[in-house]
Amino acid sequence: MKRWLLATAAFLAGCTAPEHGAKAPAPPASGTQAQLVLLETTDIHSNVMSYDYYKLAEDKAIGLERAATLVHAARKEFVNTMLFDAGDTIQGTVLADYQAQVKPVACNQELAVYKAMDTLGYDAGTIGNHEFNYGLPFLSQVTGTALDLNGVPAEHCKGPNFPLVLSNVFSAKDGKPLFAPWKVLTRTIRARTADGRTVEAPVRIGVLGFAPTWILDWDKRNLDGKVTVMGPVEAAQKYLPEVRAAGADIVVAICHCGLNPAPYSDKLENAGWHLAGVAGIDVLLLGHSHDIFPNPANPKSHYANMPEVDNARGFVRGVPAVMGNYFGKSLGLVELALVFRDGRWQVDRAASRSEVRSVKGADGFADADERIAGLVKDEHAGAIEYVKTPIGRSDYDISTYFVAAGDTSALSLVNAAQRDYAQKYIKQNLPQYASTPVLGAASPFKAGFGGPNDYTDVPAGPLAINNAADLYLYPNVLTAVKVNGAGVKAWLETSARWFNRIDPAKRETQELVNTKFPTYNFDVLQGDLSYAIDVTRPAGQRIADLKYRGKPVRDDEDFIVVTNNYRAGGGGRFPGLDGNNIVLSAPDTNREVLINFIREHGEILRKEFSNPHNWRFAKTRTSGPIVFTSAANKLDLARKAGLVNVAQVRDNGDGTAVYSVDLSH
């Protein structure tokens, strides 16, 4: 079968949808075989172009315009292909914010990312959690979906040319699904009969889509009282019979989720492992985790030892699955071997496999699809001009290269802006909290997860909007909560899980940072607050010497902590943060607050806004080196930030370096 597919690939460009009114080919004879390759992008986050709007520079490692080239190559290689997207598509870059908040798209205009996707001919997609960030009216408009919700206009606007399915989010108004809960797509494929003839045959692909149920917490401001959710497993069980009854041969579950074999509940964020166990699901397309699956090249991948997971062939509990990275860095492929028997196409799992292909190959990066740049040139240019808008100056370098070692220069400015906003608001509107101390909570959104270029880096000198966007990546809304001293300590204990437990007696090298812990959950709390983190102690027992204005913090002492709607609503699962202790839900985003703060001050001076030592490691002598990874050759920035206990140990030759930190200093 493989030789036949290769022989015909030169002149066939993929399976096709039957033309309107055209008669579909007759079902094939029993025993007919075919290969259908499902292509997947996920977590594009509006990275249409290979461009870093924060650094105002090309970045060949990202961008749908380069993933597009992988799509074209796959369509040349394989006879029958379909293309899907697993969500988190419309939010994530300055381009997205520009079209949503700065120069909003009109009803008859299509989002840049959807224009690019339409030129690639996607077959279907689902909705991720970040699709809800700009609110339901915007989501309704740009997806071309009339949502029957209070406060959402019923007009029909321009959306993508492919269907979006979402099986587990419903209108609180009438209980109906927000989007189509499923679709059955009929395509004509090339197949081979048992006697060796090449034929055309119809195949019906059922598509389900799932978002994390945590959207109700993460976007409570936008969704509270307007939508309800159902667990992915329950939703699949609800709609699978309908999909099969509609004639689906193969059922594809597109889950904006990763894999977690922990006991299932409808609140499990990464429910893909459990979804694979639902009878009737033939393929699983994953996302959300910004990861690669399968990843056989990485023996340390957490998928390698996950139960019932084949990290080489790409199977989860016997179901072929794929997760195609993020930002357009890669393309996922599921190569399905199909056999027609018992009146329908079925998956031959033994002959199927999955893989992820990167835009970065041995000979460099894939070329960009030039058509995409032409389609979005006006939006791209507008976003660049917007982020070049000057807002102030800084006399010091602001970065996250050494945030793991205690440099909080990038967080201190954010916290100063957040605290200033909240203090003014409280004075004018919440006099009952006038004497309550106000703290700021900020985390490093960019701290190396995506490689040596994935750090906040704002050089001393002029500041523009792109620098503020580099400091505050997401369009979160400023939110403040009331907690007591015990709550502050619990908050910090959760943040301190970013560090591995260190054994002082161990002579071997020990890694300081737990790379499985998201950097955006490492909150640093500031505002006359100081504390130590003892990494030799177990998680949950690490915060020591917690003081406010030099005095120990009492458990019953009240504080207002300024954060964002994600954290205040339960994002990251911090103790005591579930949306019930919010005292301020601002009309402004954290980034807008930061931009306005910089504009008001004009000059951002290190002596006023950089507070690199409000937290420190508890002093500990270790027998062996303690190391972490950051971008190479940045030691001068550590010194400027006052960190004298950091040294570069080894340049890895890939833009990163290993640094050591002396915990006894």
C-alpha positions in Angstrom: 0.0 0.0 0.0 2.8 2.4 0.9 4.4 2.0 -2.6 1.1 2.7 -4.3 0.6 5.8 -2.2 4.0 7.2 -3.1 3.5 6.4 -6.8 0.3 8.4 -6.9 1.4 11.3 -4.7 2.9 13.2 -7.6 -0.4 14.1 -9.1 -2.8 14.0 -6.3 -3.1 17.0 -3.9 -5.3 15.6 -1.1 -8.8 14.4 -0.5 -11.6 16.7 -1.6 -15.0 17.7 -0.5 -17.7 16.9 -3.1 -19.0 19.9 -5.0 -22.4 21.2 -4.2 -25.0 19.0 -6.0 -22.4 16.5 -7.2 -23.0 12.9 -6.6 -20.5 11.3 -4.2 -18.6 8.2 -5.3 -20.2 4.9 -4.3 -18.8 3.1 -1.2 -15.9 0.9 -2.0 -15.8 -2.9 -1.9 -15.0 -4.6 1.4 -11.2 -4.9 2.0 -10.4 -1.6 0.2 -7.5 0.2 1.8 -6.5 3.8 2.0 -4.2 6.1 3.9 -5.6 9.4 5.3 -3.2 11.8 6.9 -4.6 14.3 9.4 -2.5 17.4 9.7 -2.7 19.5 12.8 -1.6 23.0 14.0 -2.3 24.1 17.5 -1.7 27.1 19.8 -0.9 29.4 16.9 -1.7 32.3 19.1 -2.0 34.7 16.2 1.6 34.1 15.2 0.8 34.5 11.5 4.2 35.9 10.6 7.6 34.8 11.5 8.0 38.0 13.5 8.7 39.0 17.1 6.6 42.1 17.7 8.4 42.7 21.1 11.9 42.7 19.6 10.7 44.1 16.3 12.7 41.5 14.4 12.2 38.4 12.3 12.0 35.1 14.1 12.2 32.2 11.6 11.4 29.6 14.3 7.8 30.6 14.5 4.9 31.6 12.3 2.0 30.0 10.5 3.6 31.2 7.2 6.4 28.7 7.8 4.2 25.9 9.1 2.2 26.5 5.8 5.3 25.2 3.9 5.2 22.0 5.9 1.5 21.7 5.0 2.2 22.0 1.3 5.0 19.5 1.6 2.8 17.0 3.4 0.1 17.4 0.7 2.6 16.6 -2.0 3.9 13.6 0.0 0.6 12.0 0.9 -2.4 11.3 -1.4 -5.2 12.0 1.1 -4.9 14.8 3.7 -7.1 16.9 5.9 -6.0 19.9 8.0 -7.3 20.8 11.5 -6.5 23.3 14.2 -6.7 22.6 18.0 -7.4 26.1 19.3 -5.8 29.1 21.0 -5.7 30.7 17.6 -6.9 34.3 17.8 -4.9 35.6 20.8 -1.3 35.8 21.8 0.6 38.5 19.9 0.6 42.2 19.4 -1.1 41.5 16.1 -4.0 39.9 17.9 -4.3 42.8 20.4 -4.1 45.3 17.6 -7.1 43.7 15.8 -9.1 43.2 19.0 -8.4 46.3 21.1 -6.4 49.0 19.1 -8.0 49.0 15.7 -10.9 46.4 16.0 -11.8 44.5 12.9 -15.1 45.5 11.4 -18.0 43.0 11.0 -17.2 42.5 7.4 -13.5 42.0 7.9 -11.7 38.7 8.6 -9.0 38.3 11.3 -5.5 38.1 9.9 -5.0 34.6 11.3 -8.2 33.3 9.8 -7.3 34.8 6.4 -4.0 32.9 6.5 -5.7 29.7 7.6 -8.3 30.1 4.8 -5.7 30.2 2.2 -4.4 26.9 3.5 -7.8 25.3 3.3 -8.4 24.0 6.9 -11.1 21.4 7.2 -12.2 22.2 10.8 -11.0 23.6 14.1 -11.9 24.0 17.8 -12.0 26.7 20.4 -9.2 27.0 23.0 -9.3 28.8 26.3 -7.6 31.9 25.0 -10.4 32.4 22.4 -12.5 33.8 25.3 -9.9 36.4 26.4 -11.4 39.3 24.4 -15.0 38.6 25.4 -17.9 36.8 23.9 -19.1 39.7 21.6 -15.6 39.7 19.9 -15.5 35.9 19.7 -19.0 35.8 18.1 -18.0 38.4 15.6 -14.6 37.1 14.4 -15.8 33.4 14.3 -18.9 34.4 12.3 -21.0 32.6 14.9 -24.2 34.1 16.2 -24.1 33.3 19.9 -27.5 33.3 21.6 -26.2 35.1 24.7 -27.4 38.1 26.6 -25.2 41.2 25.7 -23.9 39.6 22.5 -25.1 41.2 19.2 -26.9 38.7 17.0 -25.4 40.0 13.8 -23.6 37.6 11.5 -20.1 38.7 10.7 -17.2 37.4 8.6 -15.5 34.4 10.2 -13.2 31.7 8.8 -14.3 29.5 5.9 -14.0 26.3 7.9 -16.3 25.0 10.7 -15.4 25.5 14.3 -16.8 22.8 16.6 -17.0 22.9 20.4 -18.8 20.1 22.3 -18.6 21.1 25.9 -19.5 24.8 26.3 -23.1 25.9 26.4 -25.2 29.0 26.7 -26.5 29.6 30.2 -29.5 31.2 28.6 -31.0 28.2 26.8 -28.5 25.3 27.5 -27.7 25.0 23.8 -24.1 24.5 22.6 -22.2 27.8 22.0 -20.8 26.4 18.7 -21.8 23.4 16.7 -21.0 20.5 19.0 -20.0 18.3 16.1 -19.7 18.1 12.4 -19.5 15.2 9.9 -17.2 16.1 6.9 -17.6 14.1 3.7 -14.5 13.8 1.6 -13.5 11.9 -1.5 -10.3 10.0 -1.1 -8.1 7.8 -3.4 -8.1 4.1 -2.3 -6.9 0.7 -3.5 -9.2 -2.3 -3.8 -8.2 -5.8 -2.7 -7.5 -6.6 -6.4 -5.1 -3.7 -6.8 -7.4 -1.1 -8.6 -7.2 2.6 -7.7 -10.6 4.0 -7.0 -12.2 7.1 -5.5 -14.4 6.6 -2.5 -16.2 8.7 0.1 -15.1 8.9 3.7 -17.1 10.6 6.5 -15.1 12.2 9.3 -16.9 13.1 12.5 -15.3 15.9 14.4 -15.8 16.8 18.1 -14.1 19.7 19.9 -13.3 20.4 23.6 -12.0 23.3 25.6 -10.7 23.2 29.2 -13.6 23.6 31.7 -11.3 26.0 33.6 -12.4 28.8 31.2 -15.1 29.6 33.8 -12.3 30.5 36.3 -9.7 31.9 33.9 -12.2 34.2 32.1 -14.8 34.6 34.8 -15.1 38.3 34.0 -16.2 37.4 30.5 -18.1 34.2 31.1 -19.7 34.3 34.5 -23.4 33.7 34.3 -23.3 33.5 30.5 -22.0 30.0 29.7 -21.8 26.6 31.3 -19.4 23.7 30.7 -19.3 20.0 30.7 -16.3 17.7 31.2 -14.7 16.5 27.9 -15.4 12.9 28.7 -19.0 13.5 29.5 -19.4 15.7 26.4 -17.9 13.0 24.2 -20.2 10.4 25.6 -23.1 12.7 25.0 -22.4 13.5 21.3 -20.6 10.4 20.0 -23.9 8.5 19.4 -25.2 11.4 17.3 -22.0 11.6 15.3 -22.1 7.9 14.5 -25.8 8.0 13.7 -25.0 10.8 11.2 -22.9 8.3 9.3 -19.4 9.1 10.5 -16.8 6.4 9.6 -14.0 7.9 11.7 -14.4 10.2 14.7 -11.7 12.8 15.4 -11.6 14.4 18.8 -9.9 17.8 18.8 -9.1 18.6 22.4 -7.5 21.8 23.4 -5.8 19.9 26.2 -2.7 17.9 27.0 -2.2 14.5 28.6 -2.6 13.8 32.4 -3.3 10.3 33.7 -4.3 11.6 37.1 -7.8 10.6 38.3 -10.4 12.1 36.1 -12.8 14.9 37.1 -14.6 17.4 34.9 -12.1 20.0 36.2 -9.0 18.1 34.9 -7.2 20.6 32.7 -5.4 18.2 30.5 -8.0 15.5 30.0 -6.7 14.0 26.7 -5.5 10.8 28.3 -9.0 10.1 29.6 -10.7 11.2 26.4 -8.7 8.6 24.5 -10.4 6.0 26.7 -13.9 6.9 25.5 -15.1 4.1 23.2 -15.7 5.4 19.6 -12.9 8.0 19.4 -10.6 7.0 16.6 -8.1 9.9 16.6 -7.0 12.5 19.2 -5.6 15.9 18.2 -4.1 17.7 21.2 -2.9 21.2 22.2 -2.8 23.6 25.1 0.4 22.3 26.7 2.7 24.0 24.1 4.4 20.7 23.7 5.3 18.0 21.2 3.7 14.5 21.1 5.0 12.1 20.2 8.5 13.1 21.0 10.8 10.1 20.6 13.8 12.3 20.1 13.6 13.4 23.7 14.0 10.4 26.1 13.3 12.7 29.0 9.9 13.7 27.7 7.3 13.1 30.4 5.3 11.2 27.8 8.1 8.5 27.7 7.0 7.0 31.0 3.3 7.9 31.0 1.1 4.8 31.4 -0.6 3.5 28.2 1.3 6.0 26.1 3.5 5.1 23.1 5.8 8.1 22.8 7.5 6.6 19.7 4.4 5.8 17.5 2.2 8.4 19.0 -0.6 6.4 20.7 -2.6 7.2 23.8 -4.4 4.2 25.3 -4.4 2.6 21.8 -5.7 5.7 20.0 -3.4 7.6 17.5 -2.7 11.1 18.8 -0.6 14.1 18.1 0.2 17.5 19.6 1.9 19.8 17.1 3.9 22.2 19.3 2.8 25.9 19.3 3.3 29.3 17.6 3.5 27.6 14.2 6.8 26.0 15.1 5.7 22.5 13.9 3.1 20.5 12.2 1.5 17.4 13.6 0.7 14.4 11.4 -1.4 11.4 12.1 -1.0 8.8 9.3 -4.2 6.7 9.5 -4.3 3.3 7.7 -7.9 2.7 6.7 -9.7 -0.5 5.8 -13.3 -0.6 4.5 -15.2 -3.4 6.2 -18.6 -4.0 7.7 -20.0 -1.1 5.6 -17.6 1.6 6.8 -14.0 2.8 7.0 -12.1 1.6 10.1 -8.7 2.5 11.4 -6.0 -0.2 11.2 -4.2 0.9 14.3 -1.3 -1.5 13.8 -0.4 0.3 10.5 -1.0 3.8 11.8 1.4 6.3 13.4 1.9 9.9 14.3 4.8 12.4 14.2 5.6 16.0 14.6 7.6 17.9 11.9 9.4 21.1 12.9 9.9 24.2 10.7 13.6 24.0 11.7 15.3 21.2 9.8 18.9 20.0 9.5 19.5 22.5 6.8 17.8 25.5 8.4 14.3 26.8 8.6 11.4 26.1 6.2 10.8 28.9 3.7 7.8 31.1 4.4 4.7 30.9 2.2 4.8 34.3 0.5 1.1 34.3 -0.1 0.4 34.7 3.6 2.6 37.8 4.0 0.7 39.4 1.1 -2.7 38.6 2.7 -1.9 40.2 6.1 0.5 43.0 5.1 -1.7 45.8 6.2 -2.5 44.3 9.6 1.1 43.4 10.1 2.3 46.9 9.3 -0.3 48.4 11.5 0.7 46.3 14.5 4.3 47.2 14.0 3.6 50.9 13.9 1.4 50.6 17.0 4.1 48.9 19.1 6.7 51.5 18.1 4.7 54.2 19.9 7.1 55.8 22.4 5.9 55.9 26.1 9.1 56.8 28.1 12.7 55.9 28.9 14.5 53.6 31.2 18.1 54.0 32.7 18.6 50.3 33.2 18.2 47.0 31.4 15.0 45.1 32.3 15.1 41.3 31.7 14.1 37.9 32.9 17.3 36.1 32.2 18.1 35.8 35.9 14.7 35.8 37.5 15.4 32.3 38.8 18.4 33.7 40.7 16.5 36.7 42.2 16.6 39.4 39.6 13.0 40.8 39.5 13.7 43.9 37.5 11.0 42.9 35.0 8.5 42.2 37.7 9.2 45.2 39.9 8.1 47.7 37.3 4.9 45.7 36.7 4.2 45.5 40.4 4.8 49.2 40.9 2.3 50.0 38.2 -0.3 47.6 39.5 0.0 48.8 43.1 -0.2 52.5 42.0 -3.4 51.8 40.1 -5.0 49.9 42.9 -4.0 52.3 45.6 -5.5 55.2 43.7 -8.7 53.3 43.0 -9.0 52.2 46.7 -8.6 55.8 47.9 -11.4 57.0 45.6 -13.8 54.1 45.7 -13.1 51.6 48.5 -12.4 53.7 51.7 -12.9 50.6 53.8 -9.6 49.3 52.6 -7.7 52.6 52.9 -5.5 51.3 55.7 -5.0 47.8 54.2 -1.5 47.2 52.8 -1.4 46.8 49.0 1.0 44.2 47.5 1.6 43.5 43.8 1.9 40.0 42.3 3.7 39.5 39.0 5.3 36.6 37.2 7.8 36.1 34.4 5.7 35.2 31.3 8.9 34.7 29.3 11.7 32.9 31.1 13.1 30.4 28.6 10.4 27.9 28.0 10.6 28.4 24.2 14.4 28.6 24.0 17.1 31.3 24.2 14.9 34.0 22.6 12.0 33.4 25.0 13.0 36.0 27.6 11.8 39.5 28.3 14.7 41.8 27.3 14.2 45.5 27.4 17.5 47.4 27.0 18.1 50.7 28.7 16.9 53.7 26.6 13.7 54.6 24.9 10.6 52.6 25.9 7.8 51.9 23.5 4.6 49.9 23.6 6.4 46.8 22.3 8.5 46.9 25.5 5.5 47.1 27.7 4.0 44.1 25.7 7.3 42.3 26.3 6.9 42.9 30.0 3.3 42.0 30.1 2.5 39.4 27.5 -1.2 38.7 28.0 -4.4 40.9 27.8 -5.3 40.0 31.4 -7.5 42.4 33.4 -6.2 44.0 36.5 -7.8 42.3 39.5 -7.2 42.7 43.3 -8.0 40.2 46.0 -8.2 40.4 49.8 -6.1 37.8 51.6 -4.6 37.4 55.1 -1.0 36.8 56.1 -1.5 33.0 56.0 -2.9 33.4 52.5 0.2 35.5 51.4 2.5 32.7 52.7 0.4 30.0 50.9 0.6 32.0 47.7 4.3 32.2 47.9 4.7 28.6 48.8 2.9 27.7 45.6 5.2 30.0 43.6 8.3 28.4 45.2 7.4 25.1 43.6 9.2 26.5 40.6 12.4 25.3 42.3 13.5 21.7 42.8 14.4 20.5 46.2 18.1 20.8 46.8 20.1 18.3 48.8 23.0 20.3 50.4 25.1 17.1 50.9 24.9 15.9 47.3 28.1 16.3 45.4 26.6 15.9 42.0 25.2 18.8 40.0 21.6 19.7 40.9 19.1 21.6 38.7 17.6 24.6 40.5 14.5 25.0 38.4 11.7 22.6 37.9 11.1 22.9 34.2 7.7 21.3 34.4 6.4 24.2 36.5 5.1 27.0 34.3 7.1 30.2 34.7 3.9 32.2 34.7 3.0 30.6 38.0 6.2 31.9 39.7 4.5 34.9 41.3 6.8 37.4 43.1 4.9 39.5 45.6 6.2 43.0 46.3 5.4 46.2 48.1 7.4 46.5 51.3 7.4 42.7 51.5 10.5 40.6 52.0 11.0 36.8 52.3 13.4 33.9 51.8 12.9 30.7 49.9 14.6 27.7 51.4 15.0 25.3 48.5 16.4 22.6 50.8 13.0 22.1 52.3 10.0 20.2 50.8 7.5 22.1 48.6 5.0 23.8 50.8 7.5 24.5 53.6 9.9 26.8 51.9 8.9 30.4 52.7 10.9 31.8 55.7 11.5 35.2 57.3 8.3 36.7 55.7 8.1 40.4 56.7 6.1 43.5 55.9 8.0 46.7 56.5 10.5 44.8 58.5 8.0 43.1 60.8 7.0 39.5 60.7 3.7 38.9 58.9 0.9 37.7 61.1 -1.4 35.0 59.8 -4.5 37.2 60.5 -3.0 40.3 59.0 -5.0 41.5 56.0 -3.6 42.5 52.6 -4.8 43.5 49.2 -2.9 41.8 46.5 -3.1 43.2 42.9 -2.9 40.5 40.3 -4.8 39.6 37.1 -8.2 38.0 36.4 -6.5 34.6 35.6 -4.9 34.3 39.0 -7.7 35.8 41.0 -10.2 33.4 39.4 -8.3 30.3 40.2 -5.7 30.0 37.4 -2.7 28.1 38.6 -4.7 26.6 41.5 -3.2 28.9 44.2 -4.7 28.2 47.6 -7.6 30.6 48.5 -7.9 32.1 45.0 -11.2 31.0 43.5 -12.8 34.3 42.5 -14.7 34.7 45.8 -12.3 37.2 47.5 -12.0 39.8 44.6 -12.3 43.4 45.8 -11.4 45.1 42.5 -12.1 44.0 39.0 -10.7 46.9 36.9 -11.9 48.0 33.5 -8.3 48.1 32.3 -5.8 45.4 31.3 -2.6 45.0 33.3 -0.7 46.0 30.2 -2.7 49.2 29.8 -2.0 50.0 33.4 1.7 49.5 32.8 1.8 51.6 29.7 -0.1 54.5 31.4 2.2 54.2 34.4 5.3 54.5 32.3 3.8 57.5 30.3 3.0 59.3 33.6 6.5 58.9 35.0 8.4 59.4 31.8 11.7 58.3 33.3 12.0 54.8 34.7 15.0 54.8 37.1 16.6 51.8 38.6 16.8 53.4 42.0 13.1 53.9 42.1 11.6 50.8 40.3 14.1 48.0 40.4 13.9 46.0 43.6 16.0 42.8 42.9 16.3 41.7 46.4 12.9 41.7 48.0 13.2 37.9 48.0 16.3 35.8 48.5 17.4 32.2 48.9 17.9 31.1 52.4 21.6 30.8 52.8 22.8 27.2 52.3 26.2 25.7 51.7 26.1 22.9 49.1 28.6 20.2 48.4 28.0 20.3 44.7 27.0 22.9 42.1 23.5 24.2 41.8 22.8 25.2 38.2 20.1 26.6 35.9 19.8 27.4 32.2 19.4 30.8 30.6 20.5 32.6 27.5 24.2 32.6 26.9 26.6 35.4 27.7 24.3 37.5 29.7 26.4 37.6 32.9 26.9 41.4 32.7 23.1 41.8 33.2 23.3 39.7 36.4 26.0 41.9 37.7 24.1 45.1 36.9 21.2 43.7 38.8 23.4 43.1 41.9 23.7 39.4 41.6 27.3 38.5 42.4 26.6 34.8 43.2 26.0 33.8 39.6 28.6 32.4 37.2 28.4 31.1 33.6 29.6 27.5 33.7 29.1 26.3 30.1 28.0 27.7 26.8 25.7 25.1 25.2 26.4 26.3 21.7 22.7 26.7 20.9 22.1 30.2 22.4 21.7 28.9 25.9 24.2 28.5 28.7 24.4 26.7 32.1 24.9 29.1 35.0 25.7 28.2 38.6 24.3 30.0 41.7 26.0 30.1 45.1 23.2 29.6 47.6 25.6 30.4 50.5 26.0 34.0 49.4 
